[in-house]
Amino acid sequence: ITVDAANQHYKSEGNCLIDIALKTVVKGCSNSTIPTTDDVEKIGDGAFVFLEGLESIEIPANIKSIGGAAFGLCPSLAEVTLNEGLESIGQAAFSTSALTEITIPSTVESVELGAFEACNSLESITVASGNQDFKVSGNCLIDTERKMIIAGLNNSVIPADGSVKIIGDYAFSGMQELSNID
């Protein structure tokens, strides 16, 4: 991605198109590297959507939010590193990707419903110690305040300890190998 040097609204860095005023990556490519500079704080809605060649991405510490469907429908995206500093993950942010595992940093305060929808290869969700808003129990990502399952896996067991009152929309959507919920 190349932006004319005279353009005052957009710039290119790490093969990403960045809206300067919004401090937001608005479009990326399968070979993009998300900038680590403080003048970029967000990955916009759909910024990397439908990128078949995207296999891995690191979200650096300067990124505070990942927009809705930012990495949605990336069927080869198997590895994502979320660093401390990230605060929110949007709806369907990683939907229909090939993720096998994900660690939610301690700084994350919000994970929207469907963030990991139809990630049928997802085998493990971990929440970093110190996160007061989320936990994992029975291979379910749980919003502790709302007592809601945000994401479940093919091998999830819904906790019976009272920590879950609601199964969120899309929590088990696309889990093709899910055979039983007790």
N, C-alpha and C positions, 0 to 999 in steps of 0.2 A: 504494500500500500504506500503510495507516494502522494504527498500533498505539496502544492506549490508553496514556496517560502513566503510569498506575499499574502497567503491566506491567514487572516487574523482570527478565524473561528475554529479551524481544525488544524491538527498537526499529526504527523506520523512518527511513531516510535515503537521499536520492537515489532515492526510489521503490523501494528494496530492503528486504526483510525481513532483519534481522540478528539472529543469536543472539549475545547480549552475552557470555556466558561463553566461547563458542568463537571469538569474534571472526570470525564467518563469515557471509557473505551466503548465506542459505538459499533465497531466492526473489527473482527479479527480474521485471521487465516489459519490454516492448519499448521503453518510453521511460525505462528506468532509467539512472541515472548511478552508477557504482560510487564509493562514498565514498573520499576521499583522506586520511581521518584514520587515525591510528596504532591506533585501537581496532578496525580491521577489517583482517585479514591474509589471509583465505582466501575463495575462492569455492567453495561447497560442491558436492558431487555433484548434478548435475541441476538446479542453481539456475536456469538459463535454458532448460532443455530444452524443445523443441517450440514455441518462440516464433516464429511465422511472420512477425511484423512487425518483428523485430529485424534491422536492416540494418548497424549498426556499433556497436562498443563499444571503449572505451579501458580497459585494465587499468592502474590507476595504480601507482606505485612502492611503495606500502605493501602491496600484495598479494604474498604470498610463494608461494601455491599456488593452482592452478586444479584443482578436483576432477574426477572422472570424469564424462563426458557433461555437464559444466557448461553447454556451449553446443551440445550435440549436437542434431541434427535441427532446426536453425534454417535453413531453406532459403533465406532472404533475407540471411543474415549474410555479407556480402561483404568487410567491412573490420574488422580487429581490430588494435589497437595494443597491443603487449606492451612494458611499460616495464622498464628496469633495476630490479632488486630482486626480480623474479619468480625463484623457484628451481625450481618443479616444475609440470609440465603433466600432468594425469591421463589415464587411458585413455579414449579416445573423446571427449576434451574438446571438440573441434571437428568431430566426425564428421558427415558429410552436410550440411555448410554450403556456402555459395557463395564461400568465400574464393578470391581470385585470387593473393594473395601473403601471405607471413608472414615476419617477422623474429624470430628467436629471440635474446633478449637475452644478453649475456655472462654474466649471473648465473645463468642456467638450468643446473641440474645434473642434472635428471631430466626426460625426456620418455617417458611410458609408451607402450606399443605401442598402435597404433590411434588415437593422438591426432588424426591428420588423415585417418582412414579415410573413404573415399568422398567426399573433397573433389575431385570431378571437375573443377572449375574452377580448382583450384590450379595455377598456372603457374610460381611462383617461391618457393623457400625460401631465406632468407638467415640466416646465423648471424653475430651481431655479433662484431667483432674482440675478442679477449681471452677468448673462451669456450674453455676447455680441454677440455670434455666432448663437444662436438659440432662437426661440420663438414659442409659441403655439398660433394659431388663428384658430377659427372654428374647433377645435379638430384636427388640423393638426400640425405636427412638421415641422417647417420651418427653413431651413438654410438661415439666413438673408442676408449673403453676396451674395450667388448664387441665392437668391429668389426662392428657390426650396423646394417643399414639399418632405420631407424625409420619413415620415410615416403619413398615414391617418387611420382613424377609421371607423367603420360601420356607425357612426353618424356624420361624418365630413361634413363641409360646406367649400368649397374652398373660401378663402377670395377674395373679389372683390375690395380691396383697393390698388391694385398695388404691394402688398408685395410678390405676387407669380407670377412668369413668367414661371416656369417649374414644371411639376409633375415628380418627380424622378422615376427611374426604381423601380418596386416592391412596390411603396408607398401604393398602395391599394391591392396588391396581397393577395389573400386568405381571403379577407373580405367578407365572405359568406352572411352576412346580408345587405351588401351595396346595396341599392335599387335605389339611385338617386344621380346624381351629377349635380348641377345646374351651 
